[in-house]
Amino acid sequence: MTVDRVRRTVTLPGSAIPLALILATFASKFWIGFELATATHIAVDSTFVVLNGLVSGVAGIFAGRFLVYWLALRQSSVPV
């Protein structure tokens, strides 16, 4: 990861990991939405609620990655 103070940009090398995370999150959320639409009784099942929370937590990885990049850019712009 490189941080350019002048342009205020963060540059990352390409990786297939974000793509895999996006596809896995989409597929999981799609499946959960389908199950909720077709079998509404499972919305109160504790196992399903926990599963939905775990999938949403995995989606939070993207917010965490953004926070790391934003903090790196912010720290690099603070005068020393």
C-alpha positions as CSV (number, residue, x, y, z in Angstrom):
1,M,0.0,0.0,0.0
2,T,1.4,3.4,-1.0
3,V,0.0,6.7,0.2
4,D,0.5,9.8,-1.9
5,R,0.3,12.9,0.4
6,V,0.2,15.4,-2.5
7,R,-2.7,13.7,-4.4
8,R,-4.3,12.3,-1.2
9,T,-4.6,8.9,-2.7
10,V,-4.0,5.3,-1.5
11,T,-2.8,2.8,-4.1
12,L,-3.1,-0.9,-3.6
13,P,-1.9,-3.8,-5.7
14,G,-4.6,-5.7,-7.5
15,S,-6.0,-8.8,-5.8
16,A,-8.6,-11.5,-6.3
17,I,-9.5,-11.5,-2.6
18,P,-11.9,-8.5,-2.7
19,L,-13.7,-10.0,-5.7
20,A,-14.1,-13.3,-3.9
21,L,-15.4,-11.6,-0.8
22,I,-17.9,-9.5,-2.9
23,L,-19.2,-12.6,-4.7
24,A,-19.5,-14.7,-1.5
25,T,-21.3,-11.9,0.3
26,F,-23.7,-11.3,-2.7
27,A,-24.5,-15.0,-3.0
28,S,-25.0,-15.4,0.8
29,K,-27.3,-12.4,1.0
30,F,-29.2,-13.5,-2.1
31,W,-29.8,-16.9,-0.5
32,I,-30.9,-15.4,2.8
33,G,-33.3,-13.0,1.0
34,F,-34.7,-15.9,-1.1
35,E,-35.2,-18.0,2.0
36,L,-36.9,-15.2,3.9
37,A,-39.2,-14.5,0.9
38,T,-40.2,-18.2,0.4
39,A,-40.2,-19.5,3.9
40,T,-41.1,-16.7,6.2
41,H,-41.3,-18.9,9.3
42,I,-37.5,-19.2,9.4
43,A,-37.1,-15.5,10.2
44,V,-37.7,-16.3,13.9
45,D,-35.4,-19.3,13.9
46,S,-32.4,-18.5,16.1
47,T,-30.0,-20.4,13.8
48,F,-31.1,-18.4,10.8
49,V,-30.8,-15.2,12.7
50,V,-27.2,-16.0,13.7
51,L,-26.4,-17.0,10.2
52,N,-27.7,-13.7,8.8
53,G,-25.7,-11.8,11.4
54,L,-22.5,-13.7,10.5
55,V,-23.0,-12.9,6.8
56,S,-23.6,-9.3,7.6
57,G,-20.5,-9.3,9.7
58,V,-18.5,-10.6,6.8
59,A,-19.9,-7.8,4.7
60,G,-18.4,-5.5,7.4
61,I,-15.0,-6.5,6.2
62,F,-15.3,-3.9,3.4
63,A,-16.0,-1.2,5.9
64,G,-13.0,-2.3,8.0
65,R,-10.7,-2.3,4.9
66,F,-12.0,1.3,4.1
67,L,-11.3,2.4,7.6
68,V,-7.7,1.1,7.4
69,Y,-7.0,2.9,4.2
70,W,-8.7,6.1,5.4
71,L,-6.6,6.1,8.6
72,A,-3.4,5.5,6.6
73,L,-4.2,8.5,4.4
74,R,-5.2,10.6,7.4
75,Q,-2.1,9.7,9.3
76,S,0.1,10.5,6.4
77,S,-1.4,14.0,6.0
78,V,-0.9,15.0,9.7
79,P,2.1,17.3,9.9
80,V,5.0,15.9,12.0
